[in-house]
Amino acid sequence: MEERKYGNFIDNLRLFTKGGTGGMGYPRLGGEGGKGGDVWVVAQNRMTLKQLKDRYPQKRFVAGVGANSKISALKGSKGKDCEIPVPVGISITDENGKIIGELNKEDDRILVAEGGLGGKLLTNFLPLKGQKRVIHLDLKLIADVGLVGFPNAGKSSLLSRVSHAKPAIADYAFTTLKPELGKIMYNDFKQIMTGKHAQVIELLDDRTLLLIECVSCDELELYKEELQTKPALLAVNKMDLPDAQDKLHELMNQLQNPKDFLHLLGKNMIPERTVEFQHIIPISAVTGEGIEELKNCIRKSLDEQANQENDAYHKKQLLNLWISDKVSSSEPPSSKHAVTSSKVNII
């Protein structure tokens, strides 16, 4: 698998790893050499694959050798482990494509190359070499906002307007052949990751929090809803074109009374349920019309989701505390440890 790179962004790396060789045994006294060090992949926040590549350009990771057995220390010490720092959200596979594991939160770790045994009676006191393994690190692209829509609806132009991304822009379909990523920076320094792809309805990852459906005001008859499970905003692009206001008015009428217009679609185009957008924003990626309003709506929607998740988390914590308290109160106190009072601080 070749390394994939989008500008300064890398989402895949191929690494060589090798566990340390064990230490020599001491036949005369039955001493055992130390085990070779292990190679671990460890998830760290604020780490990127580009940083990993820049820091270790050889992309080679070898653990330490186990200590030899000697008269003063018949049991040799273990070799030093080697830790490979990677970003959260990494999937690890071997050279044959077999999944080794995933790292989905900070400090998650996976053993990828084990150190060799030290020399002992079983090995005729000769040490064993460590495991050699070529691994692939694949970063799951998780964007806060996924930008989807039909070809030539203006997704690349919109992405370049709302973020720092610089996608190729041309006046024909399917100019984007790879995922494009960008960041929206707000005045309070909050950053939101945005992404798009050339495929009509393909997200960077199914954990994307919010969708922006981008449609051209002159191609409204092609629009259909495919992704039903995500909160969505509708950006009506190309409002700088002639008759754009009339077509926007037509779209708003259709969205308010969708069942009255379903007969205009082919059977394979009719969605199972009608579309409900949190916000509908007319924009022009050419003139900049509506861009600031769109960015504000993105921020508002994501903040609302975060608040809902926090509320759900706190309710779950309170429920767990309540259940725990009920269970504790139903148990008779022991004669040696009677419970006289309890206090719970909720932050």
N, C-alpha and C positions, 0 to 999 in steps of 0.2 A: 504494500500500500504506500503510495507516494504521499509526501507531506503536503497538506492543503494549506494554502496561505492566501489571505485576502487583505492586501495592503500590509499593515503591521500586525494583523490578527492571524494567529495560528490556532487551528482546532484539532490538529493531529500530529503526533510525534512517534517515531520509531526509535527505541532505545535498546542498547545491549546491556544486559545485567549478568553478574557472575557472583555467586556466593564465595566466601573465602575458603581457602584450603585449610584443612585441619592441621594441628601441630603434630610433631613427631612424638611417638611413644618412647618409653624407657624400658627396653626388654629386661634388663638385669634385675630391676626392682619392680617390674610390673606397672610402671607409671603410664598414665594416659595423657596423650596430647589434648590440647584444647580444641573444641569445635570451631570451625571457621565461622566468620560473621555472616549474617543474613542480609539480604537486600529487601527493603520495604518501600512501598509507595505510600506516601502520607499526604492527606489532603490539608491544604492550608488556605485560609481566606486571604484575599488580595494577592494571590499567586496567579500567574498566567503561564501558558505553555511557551510564550515568547521569552519570558524572563528565564524559564528553565533552559531553553535552548541557548540564550545568550550567556548564561552563567556556566553551562556545561556544553560547549560547542562540539565536543567529541561524542556527546550523547552515550557515554560509556560509564557504567557504574559497577564497581568491584568492591566487595566487602573485605574486611581485614582478615589476615591469616591467624589461625589459632596458635597459642603459645606452645612451644615444645615442653615436654615433660623433662624435669631435671631433678637432681638430688634435693635441692632446696624447695622444690614445688613439684611433687610427683604428679599432681593433677594440673595440667596446663590451663591457663585462663582462656576464655572464649575470645575469638577475634572480634574486632569492632564492627558493629552493624553499619550498613550504609542506608541512609534514608533519602529517597527521591521526593522533593517537595513538588506537589502538583495542585492545580486549582480544584475547588469543590465541583462535583459534577462530572467526574472522569469515569469512563468505562475502559477497562483494561482487557486486552485480548492477547493471545500468544501468536506466534508466527503462522499458525494454521487457522486462525480466526476463532479459536475456542475462547469463550469468555472466562476470564480469571476472576473478575469481580468488578464492583462499582464502589466509588467513594462519593457519597452524597451529602456528607456534612463534615465540618472541620474536625480534624484529628482522627477521622477514619483512616485505617491503614490495612494494607494487604501485603502478605509475604509473596514475593515474586521469584526469588532465587535463594534457595537454602544453602547454608554453609556445609562443607564436608565434615565428616566425623574425624576426630583426632585419632592418632594411632593408639591401638589397644590390642589386647590378646586376640580379639576376634578378627582383627585386620593384620595380624602378625606385626603389630606395633607400627605399621605404616599408615600415614594419613591418607584420607580420601579428598579428592578435589571437590570444590563446590559446584553447585548446579549452574549451568549456563542457560540463559534464556533470552531470546529476543522478544520484546513486548511492544505492543502498540497502545498508546494513550489516545483516547478519542474523547474530546470534550463535547458534552451534550449542549447544543446551542439553546439557551433558554432566554428568550427576550421578554421583557415586560409587555411590550406591545408588538403584535404581529400585523403587518400591513399586507392585505390580500386584495385581489381584484383581477379583472380580466386584462389581457395584454393591451398595452397602449392606453390604459386608463389614467396614466400619470403617476404611478407608484414611485418610480425612480425620482421624478421631479419633486414629488411631495417629500420623499425621504431626504433629499438634499436640502429642502427648504426648512424642515423642522429639526434636522440634526446636523452633525458634522460630517456625515457620510458624503462621499463623492462618487456615486454610481455613474456608470456610462448612461448617457441619455441620448436617444435618437427617436426620430418620428416613424418608427415601424415596430411591429409586434415582436415580442420575445427578445428584446435587447439584453435582458438580464439572464445570464446563464449560470449564475452561482448565487448563494445567499449574500445579501448585503446587510451590513450592520452599521448602526449609528447611535449616537447618544444625544439626548436632549438635556441641555444644562439650564436649570432654572436659577432665578436670582438668589434663592436661599441655598444654592450649591447642590441641591438634590439632582441626581442624574437618573435618567430613565433610558434603558436600552430598547432600541427599536430595530426591527428587522423585516426584510421582505425577501421574496423568492420569485423566480420566473414562473413557476407553476401557478395555475389559476387559483386553486384553493389548497395551498400547501403551507403549513406553518413551520417555523424553525423547530418548534418542539410543542408537544401537546400540553405542556405546562404553561404556555404563554398566557398571561393574565387577561389581556384585553386585545380585541381585534379592532382594527380600523378597516372597514370595507370601503375601498376606493372605487368610485364609479365615475365615468365621464358623462357629462350632461348630454352628449350627443350619442351615447350608446346605452341609454337607460333600458331599452327594450331587451338588452342581452342580460340584464342583471337578474341573478337569483341567489337565494340564501342557501348555503351549504353547511355552514358551521353553526349549529343550533345551541351549543352548550356554553359558549363564551359570552361575557358582556361585550357589547359591540357599539361602536360609533360609526356613523355613516358620513364619509367625506365626499361631497359632490364636487368633483373637480372640473376644471376648464370653464369656470364661470366667466372667463374673459371672451368666450366665443359668442357669436351672434345668436340671438334667441335663447340664450342660456336661462334667463329669468322665466320665460314661458315654460321651458322644459322642467325647470325646478318646481314651478307651481304644479305641473302635471304629476311629477313624482310625489310631491307632498300629498296630493289628492289620492294617488294610488296607495300610498302607505297608510293613510287614514282609513281608507275603505278597500283593503286588499282583496276581499272576496268578490267585489264587483268587477275585478279585472283579471281574475284567474283564468277565465275562458279565453283570454288572449294568448295564453301560454300553451305550449305543447304539453302532453300528458307527462312526459319525462322531465319537464321543467317545473312542475308544480311542487312546492315544498310541502312537507308533512304538516307544518304549522307556519303561521304568518310570522313575519319578522318584527321584532321590537327593538328599536335602537334607543340607547340612553340619550344620545344627542345626534342631531342631524346638522352638519355644518357645511354650508356652501363655501367653496374655496377656489382659489386659482394659484397653482404652483408657479405660474408665470409671473403674475403681478404681486403675489403675496397676500391677496385678499383672503381673510378668514384664517390665516395661519396661526396668529397669536391666540385666537379664540379656540382653535383646535388644540393647541398645546395646553391651554388652560383646562379644557375639557378632559384631556388625557390625564393630567395631574389630578383633577378632581375625582375622576373615576377610580384611579388606582388608589388614591388616599381613602376613598370610601370603602374599597375592598379590604384594604389593610385594617381599617377600623372594625369592619365586620369580623374579620379573622381574629383580631385581638379580643373583641367582645365574646366570640364563641370560645376562645381559649380560656378566658377568665371564668366564663360560666361553667366550663368543664372542670376547671380547677376547684371552683366553689362546690360543685356537685360531688367531686371526689372527697373534699374535706367533709361535706355533710354526711356522706356515706360512711367515711372513716369514723366520724364522731358517733354516728348511730351504732356502728358495730362495737366501738369501744364502750359506749354507755350500756350496751346490752350484756356485756360480760361482767360478771360479779368481780369486784376488786379482791385481790388476794389479801390475806391477813397480814402479810409482811410489807406489801407495797400498796396501801390504800391511796386512791387518787382523790385529792382534796379539791383541786381546781385545775382548770386548763385555760390557756389563752392562745388565740390564733391571731397573728398579725398578717393582714392582707395588704400587699403593696401593689 
